[in-house]
């Protein structure tokens, strides 16, 4: 019998939500064998055939909306309204990438000889390993699996253990939609032995990973020297700058959503807020009022805004940062700051801090919890310098009515995702997604960029005879 692991509801730790098998290293080898066999046939399928399967999968997932949302909430404690929205986002992603399978494939180029046609075509890379996090159990897997499959690749998918229930549901939907056996292979569990087995198999052609920087860079190093494509999304410490001319009430609303939705467990969450000193007091009042009005509670309740953190481990991690805030000189607690004992669930109050030094771990590390740090600055230049003072470069926002300043910010901010008068979170499947600096290895996801990653290019010369 295979080893198993059991997951619990993070809002009620005494309630088990599922028991799942742990894939042994030899099971990974079996998954590669299955994928390699399926890849030979799946790559020969037509674009319309792949589109039809992904479209059916989207329809099936939409038909199971309530079930999927309930399972997602049970997995990680995401409020049920947000879980429903994420499920619909996954539906949209499946439909978009299904439609991409019908788009023109390749180009013709002028040739030097009149009797020779020069054509470039794309073909699947082969076998892809997708490694996905727990914070978006349906959306992030969909935006890796859908384009990989649409391009004709076979996929070995390792979901985060916390997202196991949602992962199996998505795999069920794809199988029911007609995805051939072996085109998608799910391996489950955690640990170095499993990771080593995934990256060391010689049949691996590409890795798409979302998660911590330490793990991502280790995966890339493990395949260095091999012809394996690597796509890494590694988190952020995302700033928002609020200028004196901004609509402060709207900025406070956007920042609250960006910082506190999903309990701050988003790589694009708003973490650092730099506000013009002349309006800092007003923005802080508006922000604190909004944060304190958030409903924290049962994630299955339709009125809940912020649920628990996803696990005891996550609660302990974020709790250590709140303890650090309480111990550092000059740090002022503006809202929240407390967290519960793990025995009662993974509860934490949405928190707003000020007076944090630029060198503090609170300002440097990705906390991945509902914590926003507000710092007054003397205008745009100081705010921009502070915003760029980070190893990360995923997302950033500017709040202003000055269009010229907004366009300048888009050029000068060191981030792959730039938002004007919007929260830092949010991504759409038709647009490329990814960060700069330590937030990624510069391989973009989503949009047309997804096809470029999941395919290789060939140039074909055809001479008439």
C-alpha positions as CSV (number, residue, x, y, z in Angstrom):
1,X,0.0,0.0,0.0
2,X,1.3,3.5,-0.8
3,X,2.0,6.0,1.9
4,X,-0.6,8.6,2.4
5,X,-1.0,12.1,3.9
6,X,-4.1,13.7,5.4
7,X,-5.2,17.3,5.0
8,X,-7.3,19.3,7.5
9,X,-9.6,22.4,7.1
10,X,-7.4,25.4,8.2
11,X,-10.5,27.0,9.8
12,X,-11.2,24.0,11.9
13,X,-8.1,21.9,12.4
14,X,-10.1,19.0,13.9
15,X,-11.9,18.5,10.6
16,X,-10.1,16.3,8.0
17,X,-10.7,17.1,4.4
18,X,-9.1,14.2,2.6
19,X,-6.4,11.5,2.6
20,X,-4.2,11.3,-0.5
21,X,-1.4,9.0,-1.7
22,X,2.2,9.9,-1.7
23,X,4.0,9.3,-5.0
24,X,7.2,7.3,-4.5
25,X,10.2,8.1,-6.7
26,X,9.5,4.9,-8.7
27,X,6.0,6.3,-9.2
28,X,7.6,9.4,-10.8
29,X,9.4,7.1,-13.3
30,X,6.1,5.5,-14.1
31,X,4.6,8.9,-14.7
32,X,7.3,9.8,-17.1
33,X,6.9,6.5,-18.9
34,X,3.2,7.2,-19.3
35,X,3.8,10.8,-20.4
36,X,6.4,9.8,-23.0
37,X,4.0,7.2,-24.5
38,X,1.1,9.6,-24.6
39,X,3.2,12.5,-26.0
40,X,3.8,10.7,-29.2
41,X,0.1,10.5,-30.0
42,X,-1.0,13.7,-28.3
43,X,1.4,15.8,-30.4
44,X,-0.2,14.5,-33.5
45,X,-3.6,15.7,-32.5
46,X,-5.0,18.7,-34.3
47,X,-5.6,22.2,-32.9
48,X,-9.3,21.8,-33.2
49,X,-9.2,18.5,-31.3
50,X,-7.2,20.1,-28.4
51,X,-9.5,23.1,-28.4
52,X,-12.6,20.9,-28.1
53,X,-11.2,19.1,-25.1
54,X,-10.2,22.2,-23.2
55,X,-13.5,23.9,-24.1
56,X,-15.4,20.8,-22.7
57,X,-13.2,20.9,-19.6
58,X,-14.1,24.6,-19.1
59,X,-17.8,23.8,-19.4
60,X,-17.5,20.8,-17.0
61,X,-15.7,22.9,-14.4
62,X,-18.2,25.7,-14.7
63,X,-21.0,23.1,-14.2
64,X,-19.3,22.0,-11.0
65,X,-18.8,25.5,-9.8
66,X,-20.2,25.1,-6.3
67,X,-18.5,21.8,-5.7
68,X,-15.1,23.2,-6.9
69,X,-15.5,26.3,-4.7
70,X,-16.4,24.2,-1.7
71,X,-13.4,21.9,-2.2
72,X,-11.0,24.9,-2.7
73,X,-12.3,26.5,0.5
74,X,-11.8,23.3,2.4
75,X,-8.3,23.0,1.0
76,X,-6.9,26.4,1.9
77,X,-9.6,28.4,3.7
78,X,-10.1,30.9,0.9
79,X,-13.5,32.6,1.4
80,X,-16.2,30.9,-0.6
81,X,-17.0,34.0,-2.7
82,X,-13.3,34.2,-3.7
83,X,-13.2,30.5,-4.3
84,X,-16.1,30.8,-6.7
85,X,-14.3,33.7,-8.5
86,X,-11.1,31.6,-8.8
87,X,-13.0,28.7,-10.2
88,X,-14.5,30.9,-12.9
89,X,-11.1,32.4,-13.5
90,X,-9.8,28.8,-14.2
91,X,-12.8,28.3,-16.5
92,X,-11.8,31.5,-18.5
93,X,-8.1,30.3,-18.6
94,X,-9.1,26.9,-20.1
95,X,-11.3,28.6,-22.7
96,X,-8.6,31.1,-23.7
97,X,-5.9,28.6,-24.2
98,X,-8.2,26.2,-25.9
99,X,-9.0,29.0,-28.4
100,X,-5.3,29.7,-28.8
101,X,-4.9,26.2,-30.2
102,X,-7.0,27.5,-33.2
103,X,-4.7,30.5,-33.9
104,X,-2.3,30.6,-36.8
105,X,0.7,28.5,-36.3
106,X,3.9,29.5,-38.0
107,X,5.0,32.1,-40.6
108,X,6.3,32.3,-44.1
109,X,9.5,34.2,-44.8
110,X,10.9,35.6,-48.1
111,X,13.5,33.3,-49.5
112,X,16.5,34.1,-51.6
113,X,15.6,31.6,-54.3
114,X,12.3,31.9,-56.2
115,X,11.7,28.2,-56.2
116,X,12.0,27.8,-52.4
117,X,9.5,28.5,-49.7
118,X,10.8,29.3,-46.2
119,X,8.4,28.4,-43.4
120,X,8.8,28.5,-39.6
121,X,6.6,26.2,-37.6
122,X,6.2,25.4,-33.9
123,X,6.0,22.0,-32.2
124,X,5.5,20.8,-28.7
125,X,8.6,20.6,-26.4
126,X,7.6,17.1,-25.3
127,X,7.2,16.3,-21.6
128,X,6.5,19.2,-19.2
129,X,6.7,19.1,-15.4
130,X,4.3,21.6,-13.8
131,X,4.9,22.4,-10.1
132,X,2.1,24.6,-8.6
133,X,1.5,26.3,-5.3
134,X,-1.4,26.1,-2.9
135,X,-2.6,29.7,-2.9
136,X,-4.5,29.4,-6.2
137,X,-5.4,25.7,-6.3
138,X,-7.3,26.0,-9.6
139,X,-6.2,29.1,-11.4
140,X,-2.4,28.7,-11.4
141,X,-2.6,25.0,-12.4
142,X,-5.0,26.0,-15.2
143,X,-2.6,28.6,-16.5
144,X,0.2,26.1,-16.8
145,X,-1.7,22.9,-17.8
146,X,-4.0,24.5,-20.4
147,X,-1.3,26.1,-22.6
148,X,1.0,23.1,-22.2
149,X,-1.7,20.7,-23.3
150,X,-3.0,23.1,-26.0
151,X,0.5,23.0,-27.6
152,X,0.5,19.2,-27.7
153,X,2.7,18.4,-24.7
154,X,2.3,15.7,-22.1
155,X,2.4,17.0,-18.5
156,X,3.5,15.6,-15.2
157,X,1.9,17.8,-12.6
158,X,2.9,18.1,-8.9
159,X,0.4,20.2,-7.0
160,X,1.1,21.5,-3.5
161,X,-0.1,19.1,-0.9
162,X,-2.4,21.7,0.6
163,X,-4.2,21.9,-2.7
164,X,-4.7,18.2,-3.2
165,X,-8.5,18.1,-3.3
166,X,-8.7,20.8,-5.8
167,X,-6.0,19.2,-7.9
168,X,-7.8,15.9,-8.2
169,X,-11.0,17.7,-9.2
170,X,-9.3,19.6,-12.0
171,X,-7.6,16.3,-13.2
172,X,-11.0,14.6,-13.1
173,X,-12.5,17.4,-15.2
174,X,-9.8,17.2,-17.9
175,X,-10.1,13.4,-18.1
176,X,-13.9,13.6,-18.4
177,X,-13.4,16.2,-21.2
178,X,-11.6,13.6,-23.2
179,X,-7.9,14.2,-22.5
180,X,-6.2,11.0,-23.5
181,X,-4.7,8.8,-20.7
182,X,-1.1,9.7,-20.0
183,X,-1.3,13.3,-21.4
184,X,-1.7,14.5,-17.8
185,X,-0.1,12.6,-14.9
186,X,-0.5,13.8,-11.3
187,X,2.1,13.0,-8.7
188,X,1.5,13.9,-5.1
189,X,3.5,14.6,-1.9
190,X,6.4,16.7,-0.9
191,X,10.1,16.3,-0.1
192,X,13.5,16.2,-1.7
193,X,13.3,12.7,-3.0
194,X,10.2,13.5,-5.0
195,X,11.7,16.7,-6.4
196,X,14.9,14.9,-7.3
197,X,13.0,12.2,-9.2
198,X,11.1,14.9,-11.1
199,X,14.1,16.9,-12.3
200,X,16.5,14.1,-12.9
201,X,14.5,12.0,-15.4
202,X,16.2,12.3,-18.8
203,X,12.8,12.5,-20.5
204,X,12.1,15.9,-19.0
205,X,11.9,18.7,-21.6
206,X,10.5,21.7,-19.6
207,X,9.7,22.8,-16.1
208,X,7.1,25.4,-15.2
209,X,7.3,26.3,-11.5
210,X,5.5,28.8,-9.2
211,X,6.6,29.0,-5.6
212,X,9.5,30.1,-3.3
213,X,12.7,31.6,-4.7
214,X,14.9,29.0,-2.9
215,X,13.1,26.1,-4.4
216,X,12.8,27.7,-7.9
217,X,16.5,28.5,-8.2
218,X,17.4,25.0,-6.9
219,X,15.2,23.4,-9.6
220,X,16.9,25.5,-12.3
221,X,20.3,24.6,-11.0
222,X,19.4,20.9,-11.0
223,X,18.8,20.9,-14.8
224,X,21.7,23.3,-15.7
225,X,23.7,21.9,-18.5
226,X,20.7,20.0,-19.9
227,X,18.5,21.2,-22.7
228,X,15.5,21.7,-20.4
229,X,13.4,24.8,-20.6
230,X,12.7,26.4,-17.2
231,X,10.0,28.9,-16.3
232,X,10.1,30.3,-12.7
233,X,7.6,32.6,-10.9
234,X,9.1,33.3,-7.5
235,X,7.0,35.8,-5.6
236,X,7.2,39.5,-4.8
237,X,7.3,42.3,-2.2
238,X,5.0,44.5,-4.1
239,X,4.9,48.3,-3.6
240,X,2.1,50.9,-4.1
241,X,2.9,54.6,-4.3
242,X,0.2,57.1,-3.5
243,X,0.8,60.6,-4.6
244,X,-0.8,63.7,-3.2
245,X,-3.1,64.2,-6.2
246,X,-4.6,60.7,-5.9
247,X,-8.2,59.8,-5.1
248,X,-7.3,58.7,-1.6
249,X,-10.6,56.9,-0.8
250,X,-10.2,54.9,-4.0
251,X,-6.5,54.2,-3.2
252,X,-7.4,53.0,0.2
253,X,-10.0,50.6,-1.2
254,X,-7.6,49.2,-3.8
255,X,-4.8,48.8,-1.3
256,X,-7.0,47.1,1.2
257,X,-8.1,44.6,-1.5
258,X,-4.5,44.2,-2.7
259,X,-3.1,43.6,0.7
260,X,-5.8,41.6,2.5
261,X,-7.7,39.6,0.0
262,X,-6.9,35.9,0.1
263,X,-5.4,36.7,3.6
264,X,-2.5,38.3,1.8
265,X,-1.4,34.9,0.4
266,X,-0.8,36.1,-3.2
267,X,2.5,36.6,-4.9
268,X,1.1,39.9,-6.3
269,X,-0.3,41.1,-2.9
270,X,0.3,44.8,-1.9
271,X,2.9,44.7,0.8
272,X,4.6,48.1,1.0
273,X,2.7,51.4,0.7
274,X,4.6,54.7,0.1
275,X,2.4,57.7,0.5
276,X,3.1,61.4,0.0
277,X,3.7,62.9,3.4
278,X,1.2,65.7,2.9
279,X,-1.7,63.2,2.6
280,X,-0.3,60.3,4.7
281,X,-2.5,60.9,7.8
282,X,-5.6,61.0,5.6
283,X,-4.7,57.9,3.7
284,X,-3.8,56.0,6.9
285,X,-7.2,56.9,8.4
286,X,-9.0,55.7,5.3
287,X,-7.0,52.5,5.0
288,X,-7.3,51.6,8.7
289,X,-11.0,52.1,8.6
290,X,-11.4,49.8,5.6
291,X,-9.1,47.1,7.1
292,X,-10.9,47.2,10.4
293,X,-14.3,46.8,8.6
294,X,-13.2,43.6,7.0
295,X,-15.2,40.5,8.1
296,X,-12.7,37.9,9.3
297,X,-14.4,34.5,9.9
298,X,-15.8,31.2,8.6
299,X,-14.6,30.9,5.0
300,X,-17.8,29.1,4.1
301,X,-19.9,32.1,5.1
302,X,-20.9,34.3,2.2
303,X,-20.3,37.5,4.2
304,X,-16.6,36.6,5.0
305,X,-13.9,38.9,3.5
306,X,-10.8,37.2,5.0
307,X,-10.5,33.6,6.0
308,X,-7.7,31.8,7.8
309,X,-4.2,31.3,6.6
310,X,-3.8,28.1,4.6
311,X,-2.0,26.0,7.2
312,X,-0.5,25.8,10.7
313,X,3.0,26.3,9.1
314,X,1.8,29.4,7.3
315,X,0.3,30.8,10.6
316,X,3.6,30.2,12.4
317,X,5.6,31.9,9.7
318,X,3.4,35.0,9.6
319,X,3.2,35.0,13.3
320,X,7.0,35.3,13.6
321,X,6.9,38.4,11.5
322,X,4.1,39.9,13.8
323,X,6.3,39.1,16.8
324,X,9.2,40.8,15.1
325,X,7.0,43.9,14.5
326,X,6.1,44.0,18.2
327,X,9.8,43.9,19.2
328,X,11.4,46.4,16.7
329,X,11.9,50.0,17.8
330,X,9.8,52.6,16.1
331,X,7.3,50.2,14.6
332,X,3.7,51.3,15.2
333,X,0.7,49.0,15.0
334,X,-2.1,50.8,13.2
335,X,-4.5,47.8,12.8
336,X,-4.6,44.1,13.7
337,X,-1.4,42.5,14.8
338,X,-2.7,39.5,16.6
339,X,-3.0,35.9,15.7
340,X,-4.6,32.8,17.2
341,X,-3.3,29.6,18.6
342,X,-3.1,26.8,16.0
343,X,-5.5,24.7,18.0
344,X,-8.3,27.1,17.2
345,X,-7.6,27.4,13.5
346,X,-5.1,29.4,11.4
347,X,-6.6,32.8,12.2
348,X,-4.8,36.1,11.9
349,X,-6.0,39.7,12.0
350,X,-5.4,41.9,8.9
351,X,-2.5,44.1,10.0
352,X,-1.3,47.6,9.1
353,X,2.1,48.8,10.3
354,X,4.1,52.0,10.0
355,X,7.5,53.1,11.2
356,X,9.3,50.1,9.8
357,X,13.0,50.6,8.8
358,X,14.0,49.9,5.2
359,X,16.5,47.2,6.4
360,X,14.0,45.3,8.5
361,X,13.0,41.8,7.5
362,X,9.4,43.1,7.6
363,X,10.3,45.3,4.7
364,X,12.6,42.9,2.8
365,X,10.9,39.5,3.1
366,X,7.8,38.2,1.4
367,X,5.6,37.7,4.4
368,X,2.7,36.1,2.5
369,X,0.1,37.1,5.0
370,X,-2.4,40.0,5.5
371,X,0.3,42.6,6.4
372,X,0.7,46.0,4.8
373,X,3.4,48.5,5.8
374,X,2.8,52.2,5.3
375,X,5.7,54.7,4.9
376,X,5.4,58.4,4.3
377,X,7.7,59.8,1.6
378,X,8.5,63.2,0.2
379,X,6.9,62.7,-3.2
380,X,7.4,60.6,-6.3
381,X,11.2,60.4,-6.5
382,X,11.6,59.1,-2.9
383,X,8.7,56.8,-3.3
384,X,10.1,55.3,-6.6
385,X,13.5,54.8,-5.0
386,X,12.0,53.0,-2.0
387,X,9.7,50.9,-4.2
388,X,12.7,49.7,-6.3
389,X,14.8,49.0,-3.2
390,X,14.0,45.2,-3.1
391,X,15.3,42.0,-4.6
392,X,11.9,41.4,-6.0
393,X,10.2,42.9,-9.1
394,X,6.9,41.2,-9.7
395,X,4.1,43.9,-9.4
396,X,3.8,47.6,-8.5
397,X,1.1,50.2,-8.4
398,X,0.9,54.0,-8.6
399,X,-2.1,56.1,-7.6
400,X,-2.3,59.5,-9.3
401,X,-4.4,61.7,-11.6
402,X,-1.2,62.7,-13.5
403,X,-1.1,60.7,-16.8
404,X,2.5,61.9,-17.5
405,X,3.7,60.7,-14.1
406,X,1.9,57.4,-14.6
407,X,3.6,56.8,-17.9
408,X,7.0,57.7,-16.4
409,X,6.3,55.3,-13.5
410,X,5.5,52.5,-16.0
411,X,9.0,53.0,-17.5
412,X,10.9,53.5,-14.2
413,X,9.5,51.0,-11.9
414,X,11.4,47.7,-11.7
415,X,8.5,45.3,-12.0
416,X,7.0,43.0,-14.6
417,X,3.4,44.0,-13.8
418,X,2.5,47.6,-13.5
419,X,-0.8,49.0,-12.3
420,X,-2.1,52.5,-12.4
421,X,-4.8,53.4,-9.9
422,X,-5.3,49.6,-9.3
423,X,-4.2,47.2,-6.7
424,X,-1.0,45.2,-7.4
425,X,-2.8,41.9,-7.6
426,X,-4.6,40.7,-10.7
427,X,-3.7,39.0,-14.0
428,X,-5.6,38.2,-17.1
429,X,-5.0,35.1,-19.3
430,X,-4.6,37.0,-22.6
431,X,-1.7,39.2,-21.2
432,X,1.9,38.0,-20.4
433,X,2.6,37.5,-16.7
434,X,5.9,37.5,-14.9
435,X,8.3,39.6,-12.9
436,X,11.8,41.1,-13.1
437,X,14.8,40.8,-10.8
438,X,14.5,38.0,-8.3
439,X,10.8,37.4,-9.0
440,X,11.3,35.3,-12.1
441,X,13.9,33.9,-14.5
442,X,12.3,36.2,-17.2
443,X,10.3,33.5,-18.9
444,X,6.7,34.8,-19.2
445,X,3.5,32.9,-18.6
446,X,0.1,33.5,-20.2
447,X,-0.9,35.2,-23.4
448,X,1.1,34.6,-26.5
449,X,4.2,34.1,-24.3
450,X,2.8,30.8,-23.1
451,X,3.0,29.2,-26.5
452,X,6.6,30.4,-27.0
453,X,7.6,28.6,-23.8
454,X,5.7,25.4,-24.5
455,X,6.9,25.0,-28.1
456,X,10.1,24.8,-30.1
457,X,10.6,26.5,-33.4
458,X,11.6,24.8,-36.7
459,X,12.5,26.5,-40.0
460,X,11.5,24.5,-43.1
461,X,12.9,25.1,-46.6
462,X,10.7,23.7,-49.4
463,X,12.1,23.7,-52.9
464,X,9.8,23.1,-55.8
465,X,10.8,20.3,-58.3
